[in-house]
Amino acid sequence: MGSHLPFIPGTAPQSGSVPGHPQLCQPQRDSLVPVADDKLTVEDLLSFPALQLSVKAGSGGLGRSVSWAHASELDDPTPWLLGAEILMTTGLALPRTAVGQRRYLERLDDAGVSALALSAQLHTPPLHDAFFRAAEERGFPVLEVPLAVPFIAVSQEVAAAVQEDARHRLGAQLQVFGALRWMVAEDLDTPTLLRRLERLSGYDVYLCTPQGRPLLPGVPTPGPGVLPASVDAAPTVPGGFVLPVPAPGGPAGFLVAYERQGAQPAGLAVVQHIATVAALRVATVRSERETLRREGAETLAELLQEVLDPEAARRRLARHSIEGDTVLIVVRHAPDEALLACLEDRPHLLLTWGADRYVLGAPELADAIGALPAVTAGMSRPFRPGAALKVAQREALWAVSKAGESGRPLVRYGADATGRWLPDDPAVLTALVDHVLGEVLRYDAEHESQLLVSVRTWMERDRRTETAAAALHIHPNTLAYRLRRFGVLSGRDLSSTGALTEVWLAVQAAGALGLTD
């Protein structure tokens, strides 16, 4: 509590709280205006003859509003306060040193306490000048309660005076409960629902994740520095409240509610109800996203299997907001959580296929995916929604294999000069591979050998036998034997430029078809 900026209940905090709300800034101590004309103030209590209260210091804060009166003898009662209280003490809680007394008063003021009421002639230690100076500087009223007036009398007078405010708070609570009916009957979008709750509660509402990012679409996030370090922290902050938005496994985020200037705030209970409504909305949004994610995976699987006609495919993609130029990206080695977070606010389809993640969406997705840590990804050329994906799949697989070979996070198909020479037709590529590499592939399959991988590695390392052997973790003589065996099976002399070119293109075609690791 002590770390908060000083707060005067009934006014709005000023220094940099919330973007777009210039009225939320640090309060001026010489200008104390209650939130509404019917609010009970410290000055009103001085006029109650039965209480016989007097002002010892801080008369500049008599305009502070009062919501309750509470007695406490704790050294630091602020974790149990909500703000706008008259705090009453017999003096047992007051330190005896000047520094301690000033810090005690500052803690109360920072927590939003409206005034400190000391019982006369009981346990109050001698009050130092530093204590009175702090009260005057902050405009924090320090009152004296005669010994003949019990604290319960002060509490009863305050309770009776704030009855109308209590009725307003109860009415606001009942209407906030009605928000559940609005969600079902009127199908309100999230921003409209929150605006209604703001009008009912007297607070401006902000939502964010624990990291400060937007929690629900269309709802603004609070400014920096307001989120608590723990979900168990006291809810009161200068000018309002901060509450966790509950969710299974831990809070989904935080709700920040600031008192609206000129409004009558309905209190913590109403803000808690709003946090519950926000939690229900978060659960609904998450459920809708999960449903769309499952539907997207099914659609992408059907597109890859070419069981959807183009028009049906376009309708399915439009449901996921995928229109215009589209690409297919194959992702390897990216952490699932990082990939999902990267894609969360971008239209996409996602399918897990073996060890690969297939992502379909706009070309801009490539930049976001390529920035993920330890990622290996390949992107096809752009195509129109509804087009068959066989070519795009071949291109993306070829590109991701190139990314793995080169150590680059993402390769775009067509950026490699060799890839541009390959035809788009998978049938032509298959014929090329079978013609040049057919016998080698069959031999590898039958004997679990690695002739094709060995030749590819040797070519990629500019035909340096020792370097390629080291990469394959075999002896150079073993690699030399494999190269000779490849030449016999393929019928190509690898010392010939023409044969070498033909084999290289066939190896690239095999990679594009996914026939090599």
N, C-alpha and C positions, 0 to 999 in steps of 0.2 A: 504493500500500500504506500509506503513512504516514498516510493520511486515515482509516483504519479505527480503530474503537475497540479498545483493548487486548483481547487474547484469550488465554485459557488453554486449550490443547488438552485435550480430555477434559471440559470443562465447557461449559455453554451460555451464549451472550451474553445480557445482561439488558437493557438499555434498549431499549425499544420496537421490537423487530424485527418480530415477527409477531403479528397479532391472534389471540387465542384460545390463545396459548401463553405464559402468565405466567411459565413457567420460563425463557424466553429473555430474560434480562436481564443487565446488566453483572456480570461475575464479582467475587466478593469475594476480595481478595488474601490474606486470612488463612484462607481455607477452600478448599484445593485438593484436590479429590477426583478420582481417575482415573475414566474412564467405566466401566471394568469392572475386577474384581479381578485379572484375569490380564494387564492392561496393563503393559508395561515402563515404569518411571518413571525420572526423573533420579536419585532416591535409590537405586534398584536398581543403577544403574551405579556408584555410589560404593562399593557392596559388592563389586564385581568386583576381586579382588586383582591381577589381571594389568594392570589399567588404571591403578591408583595415582592416581586422580583426587582432587583436593581442591577445597573450596568457598572461593572468594575473596569472594563476596557473593551476596545473594539467596537465602538458605537457606529463606525462606518459600515458595519455588516448587519445592521438591524433589519434590513430589507430581505435577508435570506429567508427562504421558505422553510417550513417545518412540516414534516410528515409524521413524526413520532417522538416520544420521549422515552429514554432508556437509561437505566442506572447500571454502572459498571465500575468495579474497583480494580480492573486489570491494568497492568502496565501498558499493554497494547491491545485495546478492544477492537481495533479496526477490521480484523478478519471477520468479525461477526456483525458488521454494520453494512447498511446499504446506501447511506448518504441521506442528508436532510434530517438527521436526528438532533434533538437536544440531548446531549450526554450529561447525565447527572452523576456526581461523585461526592462522597463525604471527605475526599482529600487523600484517602489511603493510596490511591494510584499515582498521585503527583510525586515526582522525584523531589529531592531536597536541594539539588544543585541547580545553579542558573542554567547551565548547558542542558541538563536533563529536562528541566521544565520547558525550555524553549522547544526542544525536540518533541516532547510530548504534545505540545500544542500544534506544532507543525504536522505531526502525524495525523492528528484529528482533522485538521483543515484539509490536508491532502486527500483524506478519505471522504470528504464531502460533508463532514459533520457541520450542522448549522450553528451550534453554540455550545459552550461548556458552562454547566451550572454547578457552582460549588456551594455546599452546605456550610453556612456560617457557624463558627464556634465549635467545629468538631475536630477533624483530623487533618485539616489543610495545613501544610507547612508554610513557613514564611515565603511569600511570593517575591521573586527577584525582579529587578527592573527589566532584565532581558526578557522575562515572560510577558510583561505588559507591553514592551516595545514590539515584540513579535505579534501580539494581538492587534495593536494599532496598525502596524505595517500591513498585515494581511486582512484587516477589516474582519477579524474573527471575534464575535461577541463573547465575553466572559461575564457570566451573570452570577449573582449571589442569591441563594435561597435562604430565607430566614429559618432559624431552627424550629420555629413553631409550624412551619409548612412542611408536611411530609412529602417525600418524593412521589408517593402514590397520588397525591392531589394534583401535582403537575401533570402526571401521566393521564389522569382522568380528564383534566381540562383539555389537554391536547387531543385526546381521543374523541371527546365530544365535538371539538372544533373541526376536526377533519372528517366527520361523518359523511359530509357531502362528497368529499374527495374519495372516501372509501366506496360509496355507492357508485361513483363514476368508474372506479377501478373494477368493481364487480361486474358492472355492465359491459365494460370493455372485455373482460375475461369471457363472459358468455358469448359476446359477438365473435371473439377470436375462435371459440369453439365452433362457431358456425362456418368457419373457413373450410372445415372438412366437408361440409355440405356443398359449398361453392365448388370445391375441387371436383366433386362427382357430378353435381347437377348442371353446373354452368361450364364445365370444362375450361376453366380460366388458364391462360398461360402463366408461367411463373412470374414475370415482371408485373402483370396486372394483379395477380393475387397478392404479391408483396406490397404493392401500392395501397391496396385496400387495407391491409393490416397496418401499414404505416399511419393511415388516417385514423383508424380506430385506436391505436395504441399511443399516439403522440410521439413516436420515435421515427427517426430515419434509420432504415435497416440496411446492413451490408453483410455479405456472405463471402467466405473464402475457404480454401483448403488450408490444412495446417502449414503449408508452404507459402500461403498468401496468394495463390492463384485463384481464378474464378471457380466457384463451386457449382453454381447453377447458371444457365445461359440467361443473359439479360439483366442479371443482378450485379450491381457494382461491388467492388472489393474495398475494404477499408484502407486507410493510409498505413504506412509502415510504423512499426513500434508499438502497436496496440495489442497484438496477440500475446496471450500469457505464455509463460514458460512451461506451465503444467495445466492439464485439464482440471486439476483440483484447486487451482488458484481461485481466490475470491472473485465473484463476478463483477464487482463494482469497479468502474474506471471513471476518470473525470468526464462528467457529462452523460453518463449512461452505464451500460452493462456490456460484458463480453461473456458469451456462453458457448459451450461446445455443442455441435450438432450431432446427436447420437447416431451411431451406425454399428452394425455387427462387427466385432473385431477392433473397435476403437472409433473415436470421433471422425466423422467424415470431414469436419472442418469447424469453423467458428462463425457464430452470429454476433455482430457488433451492432448495438442499438444506441443511438445518440438522441438525447432530448431535442425535439423540434422547437425552434424559436416560436413563441406565441401559442404553443399547444399545451395541453394538459396531459403530461405523461402518466400512463396507467400503472407503472410500477413493474417490479421484477417478475411477479407471477405471470403477467401478460407476456413479457418478453420470453419467459420460459415456454409458454404455449406457442409462441411464434417459432421458437427453435424446434419444437416438436413438429409443427406444420412443415417447416423447412426439411426436417429429417424424412418425413413422409414423401415430400416432393423429390428429395435426393434418391430415395429408394425406388420411386416410380421411374425416374430418369434412368437410373442404373439398369432397372429391369428392361426398359424399352431399348436401351443400348445393347444389352446382352441379346435380346430377341433379334434386333437388326444384325448383330454380329453373326449369329447363327444362320440367319437367312442369307447374309452375304456370303458366308462360307459355302452354303449349299449352291448358291447361284454361281460362284466362281468354279466350283467343282463341275457343274453342268456345262459351263462355258468351255472348260478345258476338255471335257469329253465330247463337246460339240453335239449336245442333245437339245439345245435351245435354238429355235429359229431366230433370225436377226431381230425381228420386231419384238418378240417376247423378251429377248435379251435387252433391248433398249429400254423397254418398260421396267424391267427389273432394275437396271442400273439407274434409271431416273428416280426410282424410289429411294435409292441411296445417294441421291444428288450427284451422280457421276454423269457428266455430259461434256461434250467437246472432246478435245484430244485426250486420249487415254494411253497409259503404258502398263506393262506387266513387269513387276520387279520380283526377282527371286532373291531371298535374303537367307544368309547362312551365318551362324555364329553370333548373332545378336541376342543379348538377354531378352527374354520375353517381356518382362516388365518395361524395359526401356523402349522396346518396339511399340508396345501398346500405348505407352504414354506419348510417344512421338506421333502416333496415328490418331490419337483420341479426338482431336478437333478438326480432323481433315477427312472429307468424304473418301471412303475406300472400301474394298472388299479384302478380307484376309482369310487365307486357307492354309492349314498345316498339312503338308504332304511329305511324309517321311521325315527326313531331317531338315527339309526346306520349308520356308514360309513364303507363300505366294501372295503378293500384294498387287491389287489392281486399283488404279486411281489416276489422278492428274500427274503430268510430268514433274510438277513441283515437289511431289513426294520424294523424288530421288535425292534432292538436296538435304531434306530432313533425315532420311534414312542413312545417307552417306556420312552424316555427322555423328552417328551413334558410335559409342566406343567398341572397338574390336569387331566391327561388322565386316562382312564380306557380302557384296550384293551385286547383281547384274540387272540392267534395265533394257527392255526391248525398245524398238523404235515406236513412236506414237502411231496410234491407229484410231479409227472411229468406233464409238460404242456400238456393240452388236456384231462386230467383225469376228471371224473365227480366230481362235487363239493359238492354233497349232504353230503358226509362223512366229507369233510373239513369244510363245513358250520356248521354242528353239532358240530364238535370239537371246532371251533372258538367261537361259541355261548356259549358252555359249559365253555370254558376258560375265556371268558369275564365276565360271571356270577360269576366265582370264583374270578376274579380280583375285581369285585365290592364288594363281600362279605369280602374279605381279606384286602381291602384297598391298594393292590399292584397296580402299574401302568399297568403292563402287566403280563399275565400268559400264558405260553406255554402249550398246551395240551400234556399230558403225563408226565408233571412234578409232577402231583398229583397222589399219590398211588392209590386212589379210581378210578380215571379215567382210569387207565390202565386195570382195571378188566372189564370195560364195552366193549361189542362187538362193532365192526365197523358197522354192518348191521343195518340200521335204522328200518327195519321190525322187527328184534329181539328186539330192544329197545322198539318199540311201543307195541309189545306183552307183554313185561315185565311190562310196565307202565299200560296197560289196565288190566292185570291180578291182579296186586297188588293195583293200585290206581284208577281204572276205576270208581268205585262207588263214591269215594271221589271227583274226578274231576267233575263228573256229578252233584253232590250235590252242589259243589262250584259254578258251572255255573248257576244252577237253583236258588240258594238262595243268590248269591253274597256274600257268606261267604269266610272265609280264613282258612279253615281247613288244607289244604296242606301247605300253607305258615307258619302256626303256628307250625306244626309238624317239618317242615324243620328247622325253627329258633330254636326250642327246641333242636333238635339233634345237630345242629351246635354249640350250647352252652353247650354241654356235659350233656344235659338233666337236666339242672338247671332251675327249673320252674320260680323262681323269676327273674333271669337274663334274661331269654327269654321273660318273660312278660314285663319287662322294655323296651327291644328292640322293642317289638310290640306295646308299649304304651297301654297296657291293664292290668286289674287286674289279679293277679295270679289265682284267682278262675275262671275267664273267660277262661284262658289258660287251666286250669285243665279240665273244661267242654269240650273244643274243643278236647283235647287229648282223652277223653272218647268217644266222638262222632266219631272221626277218627277211633278208634279201632272197634267200632260197624260197621261202613260202610265198612271198609277194611277187617274185619274179622281177624284182627291181634291183638294179645295181646302185647302191647309195653313193658311189663315187661319181655317178653321172649327174650332171646338173639337171637335165630333163627329168630323170627318174626321181631325183630328190625333190624337185618342185611338185611333181604329181603326188608323191607321198605326203609332202607337207600339207597340201590342200586337202587331201583325203583325211589326214589326221585332224585338221580343223573342222571338217565336215562331221567327223565322228564325234568330236566334242560338242558341236552344235546340236547333234541328235541325242546327246546324253549318253553316248556309248563308252566314254572314257571317264575316269574318276577326276 
